[in-house]
Amino acid sequence: MSRRMWIPLGAVILVVNAVQWVVAEAVTAAAWTNPPYSYARNYISDLGVPDCGARFQGRDICSPDHALMNTSFVLEGILFATGVLLLARLVEGRVRRVVIALAVAHGVGMVLVGLFHGSESGPSFGLVVHVGGAGVGILCANTLAILAGSLRGLGLPSAYRVFSVTVGVLGLVSVAAVGGVSASVAGVFERGSVYSWLLWSVVTGVLLVVRALRRPAVVEGVPTVENVSA
């Protein structure tokens, strides 16, 4: 597959991935009515718990469409990793290896999030795997955003580089703050650590598609970089 094909393809996959997550989350949250799902209090992971009527860490759990959210988690891991791996060809050497490692780790982490739900029911190791997978997924995706912002080889505007680093840092700060904030707003900070990479995916994908449409010749011969260049 030529560069003219795989750059737009990877970019589109990133955008589609973010959209499918947001739609699946909205649909699953809307189906949760007893009690109403709270975007501020409840974690995203609560939407994937199959136990209706349970109470976990002080939160009431009842997600009728849990299968949809768990499927979205798995798809996110696969699609995000695929999109980033395609775009990893924009860089070379050690940088590419780091990008690939982060993408694969994120993908595996999010697949585990979808396969093992975030509650105390099920296998004793299930919650540990879920939390571990989520942590790896969040850390790797936000680190990728920061790394992308440090690269000149993507050929995107300097404003994008500032955005990319900023959104990645905010994502990491958000996840670090989850344990220290009130339970009534913990879901907001958890979403800050996830929506950061979803927003990054959309912006990165759209900009790369636009660049490919406007400058096909440049895309065909896009330069690569050997190392991170600030």
NORGI-V432296 format. One line per field, one symbol per residue. ss: DSSP state (2 for helix, 1 for strand, 0 for the rest). phi: phi as a letter, one per 20 degrees, with the letter a starting at -180 (. if undefined). A space follows every 50 residues. Layout:
ss: ???
phi: ???
This chain:
ss: 00222222222222222222222222222220100100000002222200 00011100111000022222222222222222222222220022222222 22222222222222200000000002222222222222222222222220 00000002222222222222222222222200000222222222222222 222222222222220222220000000000
phi: .fgfeffffffffffgfffffffffffffffeccfgfdfeefefggfeee eenecclndfdadgdgffffffgffgffffffffffffffccmfffffff ffffffgfgfffgfecfebefngfegfffffffffffffffffffffffe eeffmdgfffffgfffffffffffffegfddfgfcgfffffffdfffffg fffffffffffffecgffffdgfdcebfce
